[in-house]
Amino acid sequence: MTPALASGGGPVIPNFGQGSSCEIHNGWFCTDWVRAHWGDTLQPALVQHVELAAIAVAIGFVLASALAFAGFRFRLLDPPIGFFADFLYTIPSLALFQLLVPLTGLTVTTVEIALVSYTLLILYRNMIEGLRGVPPDALEAARGSGFTRLQTLVHVELPLALPAVIAGLRIATVSTISIATVAAFVIPEGLGRPIFVALEQEVFKTEILTAGGLAVLLALSADAVLVLAQRALTPWSRLERRA
Amino acid sequence: MLADQFEPGTFVDAFRFMGHNAGFLLQKSGEHLELSLTALGIALLLSLPLGLWLGHRHRGLFFAVSVSNVGRALPSLVLIAVGLTIFGVGFWNNTAALVVLAVPPILTNAYFAIDGVDRDVVEAARGMGLGELQVLWRVELPLGLPLVIAGIRIAVIFVIATATIAAIAGGGGLGEIIVDQPSYGLSGVVAASLCVSALAFLAALLLSLLLRQMSRRPGPIP
């Protein structure tokens, strides 16, 4: 495999020599193993995973916002930005990680550049669609009330675009958490790391299922948090539905 | 470590690697396409009729949304690794993982494409005496086709990307080179990465062109 894996230190698990009978027979789910290695393997991987994903989504959000304002204000910029984001999105994750290695090495930077690239398309598209979807009546009303351009953007366009923006943020966050597992090919971090270790050790099932399950749970929880955030931020959308 | 410093020269080496191993890369690309297309074909057979029919009946909104949400939350690496624990190393483990990955975007998009077709148009078609299948085939499908193809396009991108990761489970294809740096060197890894990126890009481009063609010519398929 890659040198990152071969040279990675860390606890070597499972130890087929001394483990419980469940570990020796590679059972489907050895609770004793999970309990023994939560602190030294699973929990650090989970925390690293959250960090990798959070940084990528945050940077992607800032970049995509800037691009979306540019593409919204100057329509001519929209097609090239959209095409570029779409191009980045089509590059397979494993390939993109490896293509960045000659430039930025086996570092967190490599991983973050790749993860950020994948968030851009969905965030940008949803932001643009959200801003364009603002009803002309609302804009007309804002103009009639004497709002300046900036006031219209802040008080009318942005709040109305919020549901689309958060919908994009949900997809971007969940996909980033999912793709971040592949990062373990480049750096020994995140929930992909225990999965690779387990694959190298005769496909140790418990570790694969626990780390994989944690990744899925993390993605679903992040999604749920964003749904709640959207409800809190756009109380009017619930009023409309009731009416 | 091999590549901890800035080495843009690797890209030159990568192209040299391509020149020397063109036949080998072509063979691996073929394997890659074979795996991807098999999975995609199965996924289409499973999800397209179901998505279209649910959309036609305007039923299963919750199902369609859940499938898409859960599908996105399943990391491809986890799918492949879990597939390994169940099926062991081989072609079918990877095919199964890729199918699971390709189903959600196809199914959800097909559902929303048909569900969103203007109800008046559908009623008019029924009024003209078209049967349910005819309504779906001759009215709803042509109108919803762009969205259906957009879903297939996402699935194609997912599948080609994940077929790369499938190499860790003996899937062959271009990923085999990418995960085996000790044998092929960084230049080989980068060369294979470029090949797989080109493959994904070409497939996406092809479907984009098809999409444009479709949205330019609305109306029933002959």
Interface residues (C-beta under 8 A of the other chain):
Chain A: M1 T2 P3 A4 S7 W28 D86 F87 Y89 T90 I91 P92 S93 L94 A95 L96 Q98 L99 V101 P102 L103 T104 G105 L106 T107 I171 V174 S175 I177 S178 I179 T181 V182 A184 F185 G192 I195 F196 A198 L199 V203 K205 I208 L209 A211 G212 A215 V216 A219 L220 D223
Chain B: M1 L2 A3 D4 Q5 F6 E7 P8 G9 T10 F11 N69 V70 R72 A73 L74 P75 S76 L77 V78 A81 V82 L84 T85 I157 I160 A161 T162 T164 I165 I168 G175 I178 V179 D180 Q181 P182 L186 V189 V190 A192 S193 L194 V196 S197 A200 F201 A204
